[in-house]
Amino acid sequence: METSSQLRELTDFIEEIHTLDVHNYQNKIIVVELGHLANNDENRMLIPIRLNAFSIFLVMEGEFHITIDYKNYTVKKNSLFTLIDRHIINNVSSSEDFKGLHIMAEHDFFRSSTKDEKPPLEIVNSGKVNPIIELQENDADRLIDTIQTLKSDMLRSEHFYQERLITNSLANLVFEIWNIMMQQFQTNTLAAQQTTYEQIAVRFFDLLLKYGIKEHQVSFYADKLHISPIYLSRVIKEITGKTSIKVISDNILMEAILLLRNHQLTIQQIADKLNFSDQASFSKFFKKNTRKSPVEYRKLFYGR
């Protein structure tokens, strides 16, 4: 079921990062206090994790470095990083003085807390292009206080209405964040209007999320967007620093690495899931991008 899959991905992610404190309410919402990632933690996080949840990173001190869907980000003090859809996360590292908070909630739990309220589409699309929000100190303090209230509610197991308390606190946090985004949008701190390139990039990544496992050609996405493959590559290069074929290739590679974690799948089955013509073609692609065969990679990182 989708819910159990989301829960497994949330707990898998928690196991892979260095945490100072974890609050977990029935695996529906998790609040994590993050500290500096030591070298061994960073090496472990070279292995990608699929995170399928509403997710917020708030940096209180130092810097946090993370790769989301093949794009590198640096999140600095008093900055917020929000994720809504399914994402692949890897290459997590930080400065030595890093301290932060990470909130993850199941999509169903998140929607129930906000009563399906949604921010304006312009805000959603802006977040897809650049998910980092720089905060004023008073806004950062307000969010931290709201998160502390959420953590306190998650400890009140004796309360007959604990889940209602938690959903209310989560809603308060989300609405505070959306309010900050809307205020910045109106004052042009966020781009008042997306450029044509940004609009195309948002639509491209939505398509990649939907079709990326099976569709490997730039022409497929260009046709869906009603533009030429050359123009699409120019747009994606401008937005991400990578060509569209590189982004598509990175997506396939990350999916392959995630599938290799499942020891029930043979290499041939993984090749089939990723729509390669045969196992040899998949192995050639994989070795070209990692310098290791799928079998070698699985043994090195997953011990089998």
N, C-alpha and C positions, 0 to 999 in steps of 0.2 A: 504493500500500500504506500501511497505517496507520503503520508504522515510519518510512518515508521522510517522511511528513507530519509526524510528531512532530519528526524531525530538522530539517526545514525551519523549523518554528515556533521551535525552540530557537535556531537560528542567526539567524533574523530578529530575535528578541528581543535577542540580543547586539548586533546591528548598530544597534539603536535606542537603546541606553543608553550612558552614559559609563563606561568601565571603566579601571581602573588596571593590571589584570593579568588574564589569562585562561588557564586551564588546561583543555584539551579532550582527552578520551580518546575517539577514534574517533567523535565526536559522540554517544556513549552517555551520557556524563556531562560536565558543564561546571562548573567552579568559577570564579567571577568575583569579583575584588576591586573594589568600587564606591567611587567618589569623588563629590564634590559635582557636582550636575547644573547646568551653566551654563544661561543663558536659552535659548540655541539648542537645547540638549538637551531642555529642558522643552517647548519648542514642538513639537519633533518627537514627543515622547511624548504629545501630545494625540491623536495618531492611535492607535487601539487596536491591540493585538497579542493574538492568541489564543495562550495558553500551555497546551500539553497535555503536562504532565510533572509528576513529583514535584518540588516546588520548596521551597527554604528560603531565607528572608532573615534574616540575623543582623546587627543593628545594633551596631557597636562604639563609635561616636561620633556625636553629633548626633541628627538626626531624619530619617526617611524617610517621605514622603507618597506614597500610591498609591491608585488606585481599582481595586477588584477586583469585577467583576460588579456595577457601578453603585453600590457602596457605598464611601465614603471611609474610609481608615485612616491613622493616624499611628503609626509604629513608632519607639520611643525607644531610647536607649542601653541595652544589656543586655536587649534584647527580641528575640523570635524570631517569625517569621511563616511559617507552613507552609501549603502548598497541595498537594492530592493529585489532584483531578480537573481537567477542562478548565475554564479560566477566561479571561475577557477582561480584559486589563490596559491601563490608560491613565492619563493625568494624573499621571505620575511626577515628583516633585520632591524637594528635600532642603534641609536647612539647610547653610550654608557649611562647617561643620565635620564634615559627614557622612562617615563611613567605615563600610563594611559588607562582608559576604560574601554571595554568592548561589550556591547549589548547585542545579543542575537535572539531573535524570536521566530517561532514558526510562522509561516505566512497566515495560516488560519487564526492563530492567536493574535497576531498583529492586526489582521482585519477586524476581528471581533472587538479589539480594544478601541479602534478608531471608528467603529460603526460604518466601515466602508467609506469613510470620508477620504477624499483625495485632494492633493494640492493641484493648482492649475497645471495644464499640460506643459506649458512653457517651463515651469519649474522642474518637472519630471525630466524633460528632454535636456535641459541645461545640466542636470545632475548626471545624465548619461555621458555627456561630453566631458564634463569636469566635475567629479564627485566630491572635490575638496571645497570646504567652506571655511574661510578665515573668520574667526570670531573676535568681537570686541571682548575685553576682559570681563565686563559685567555680564555679557551673554554667556561666556564660558563658565563663570561662577554660577550663574543661574542653572545651567544644564547640569553641572556637577552636583548641585544641591538636589535637583530633581532626581538624578540617578541615585543619590544616597537615600532618598525617600523610597525609591523603588527597591533598593537592596533591603532596607528595613522591613518593607512590606513582605518581601520574600522570606523573611525569618519568622513571621508571625503565624506559625502553623496552627496555633490554638484559636485563631480568629475564625469565626463561622463564615465570614464573607471574605476570606483571604484572596481568593482569585479575583473578586471584584475590586479589591484594593489594588491588586497588582495591575489589572487591566487599566484602571483609572490612572495609575502612576505612569504606565507606559504611554497612554494616550496623552497625558500632560507633557511628557518628554517629546513625543512626536510633534504635537502641535506647537511647542516652543521652537523646535527645529524648523518646521515649515514656516512659522512666522518670521524667523530670522532670514530664511531664504527669500521670502516674498518681499521683506523690507529691503534686502540687498538688491533684489531684482528691480524694484521700483526706483531705487536710487542709482541704478546703473553700476553698482559694485559687481553684480552679475550682469552679463551681457543682456541688454534690454531686448535684443532680437538676435536669434541665431542666424549665423551666416548660412548661405546655401551649402557650403562645405560641411558645416556642423550638422545640418539637417540630413544630408546624405549619409554622413558617418553614423548617426543615430539609427537610421533605417537599415544601413548595412549590418551593424552589429545585432540588431533585432533579427534580421534574416539569418545571420551566422549562428545565433543562439538556436534558431528553429531548424536550420538545415545543415549546419556545419559538419555533422558526422558523416552525412551521405554525399554532400555536394562539395567537390574539391576544385571546381573550375571558377575562375574570375568571371567568365562569361555568364554563368548561371545567375550570379548576384547582379551583374550589370543589367542583364535582361529584366530581372525583377524590378530594378530601379529605373529602367527605361533610359539608361545612359550607356556610353561605350565603355568597354573594359579599360581602355587607356585613361579615360576621364576618371573612372572609379579609382584606379591606382593612384592617380595624381591627388585625388581628394584624400584618400586614406593615408598617403605619404605625408601630406600636409598636416593632417590631424594627429597621426600617431608616430610619424617618423619611419614607418614601415610601409612597404608596398602591400597592396591587397592580397597578392599571392602569398607573401610572407605571413600575413596575419592569418590567412586560411590555413597555411601549413602549420603554424604554431598551434592553432586550434586543434587540428588533427593530432598533432604530437601530444598535446596535453591530455586529450581524450584517451589516446593510446596508453599513456603512462598511468592514467587513472584506471583503465581497464586491466592493466597488468597487475594491479593490486588484488584483483579477484582471481585467486588461484584455481577456481573452478573452471575458468575459461582457458581453452587452449589458444595457442598463437593463431591457428587457423580461424578459430571462432572470432577472435579479436579482429583479424583481417577482414572477415566477412561483415562484422558490425560496422567497420569503418569504410566499407564499400571499396576495398581494394580487389583487384581482379584475382589475385591469388596470394598465398602466404609469402612467396618470394618477393613480390612487389612491395608488400608491407614491410618486410624485413629490410629490404634495400632502402626504403624511405626512412625507416627508423634509424638504421645505422648511419645514414648520411647526416642525420640531424643530432645524433647523440654519440656517435663513434662507438656504439655498442649495439649488438643484436638484441632483439626483444628478450631472448632467453638470458643473455648475459646481464641485461639491465634488471630483469626480474630477480636474478640470483644476487646481484650486488646490492640492490636497495630493499628487496623484500625477503631475502634469505631463502628463496626456493627456486 
